[in-house]
Amino acid sequence: MAAEESNNGAEAAAADCVAIIFGVTGLVGREIARRLISKNKWKVYGVARRYESFPILSPNYHFISCDLLNPQETENKLSMVQDVTHMFWVTWTGEFPLDSRECCEQNEAMVSNALNVILAKSKALKHVSLQTGMKHYLSLRGPFDVKQVSIYDEKCPRTSEDYNFYYVLEDLLKKRLAGKVAWSVLRPGLLTGSSNTALYNIMGCLAIYGAICKHLNLPFVFGGTRECWEEVFIDGSDARLVAEQHIWAATDDGISSTDGQAFNAINGPSFTWKEIWPVLGKKFGAEVPEEMFSNDFWFAKAMSDKKEAWQEIVVKEGLVHTEMEDLANWEFLDILFRFPMKMLGTREKADRLGFTMRCKTLESILYWVDSMREEKMIP
């Protein structure tokens, strides 16, 4: 099975469809833009705070640099956009901890600032597509019942009264769109894709770790818990699949609803790190030891003094200049490989309603390694 299979999702039938993608430089935003530009009758606006490292070149694409936390700047920059039919929100700010009041307030402010302009100026708006994640189903604060294994579907109740900006954004759409504009929310698992602006970038972490292991002749060790190593622990979500699912949910009139539609956005086939790790190590040309698992190995500690090594690799291989922290978040990797609860969902709803694209996570990871190499982001 190929990493990316065909999907029979609906094409936008109406002429002059206009998309605005907030977070266009991120893992999924780039893929939504690429796919829409390749389709007929679409014009695309891409919005991000930082300018694109890899600009999309198309007469049907327009990039807007904007700080969405600044309401005046947002109004000034977006007021010229008056023909939007489809809005995709695939960004967030992580200045504060995910489960904090401040995180909720900042993310709500960003969406509110954007909606204030889009709803006022774009009277032809048909659909808003929001992206959150599988943490919708779990409290980050615990307590964790490690013996309980749940397969989460879209009807699962919210976890608690803890702060979760995913809930805040869904409630905001319900309130602001008020049954007049259709909307959907997609909840991916572990995203695989290519970006140098993503805070939680598993591909950046793995690629830099592999490159440093090869450069310094270090063993390609997995640091985490035995359960995370051996068991199916999390769902993968290829950025291409998630992008295609965003477009499907936004343009298929048969599933569109002003009451909102929620979808898990996951690859389908399950995986374990134990089966992926040796293949990945060989892909990077690193030494794969006979005993790859180590409960005592922590990425943040092991990589804390490797910034200079990464810069040596960048220069030696003629890569696009990046700092190690642009691509890798070692604290995230340690949390991911040691999280006490499994984050597994079902894609039964999306399958039943006609979304057919599926990916194998190993093939997805290998695809994105090749893609990052083509962009000269990694050796």
Summary of the structure (lengths in Angstrom):
residues: 379
radius of gyration: 20.4
end to end distance: 26.8
largest distance: 61.3
contacts: 1252
relative contact order: 0.16
helix: 39%
strand: 15%
